[in-house]
Amino acid sequence: MAFVEHYYTQFNSGEFYHLYNRGIDKKAIFKSRSNYSYFLRQWVKYLEGYLDVIAFSLNENHFHFLVQVNHFNESDLAGRTVHQLIVSRLKKFFQSYTMAFNKQHGRVGTLFQTPFKRVLVAKAEDLSTLICYIHVNPQKHGLIHDFRQWEWSSYGKVLQFKKSVVNREFVLEWFGGKKQFVDFHSIELKETDILALTDEKME
């Protein structure tokens, strides 16, 4: 199971976080292409302007996002803390997707495990490793032979000029360009390098 602190980490402006969660009882949260695309549309609807996406991967029964929390003025917060604001937006996002998924697939009740998991990425040197981990994740879980071909991650979006939820400019600048980005993803990751930032037993 995940580290206990992954359930209670507080959100603060400017910080990077790994958000991840899976379906209840490890069941699928995506059953069709329309589910994947709707999930991303709802992310834009509820979280664009609140969380800046650095990397993501949607993987049948779980998801991963690396995000940076935006800065807010007092009117945005309306008396709330940054943490309260972000949590409220995320809850609305999860609820909206769950309602649509349940209606489409004839189910009722909770879809995601609660509370959702989040990890503060405190060390800048962990960003590159976590970005790569998130992109490789579909291959790690046997969803595809080559993670570079997985449609529902930000890997391909970073290499294209099409608009998407990911901040490709930040990612390319972080790695120093496209070649460096691609080359880093060819390095074999050690699970010990990522253990504190995720739950390696997630399936």
Secondary structure, DSSP 8 states (H G I E B T S, - for coil): ---GGGGT----TT-EEEEEEEBGGG--S--SHHHHHHHHHHHHHHHTTTEEEEEEEE-SSEEEEEEEE----HHHHTT--HHHHHHHHHHHHHHHHHHHHHHHHT--S--B-SS-EEEE---THHHHHHHHHHHHHHHHTTS-S-GGG-TTBSHHHHHS-S--SB-HHHHHHHHTSHHHHHHHTTS---HHHHGGGS-TT--
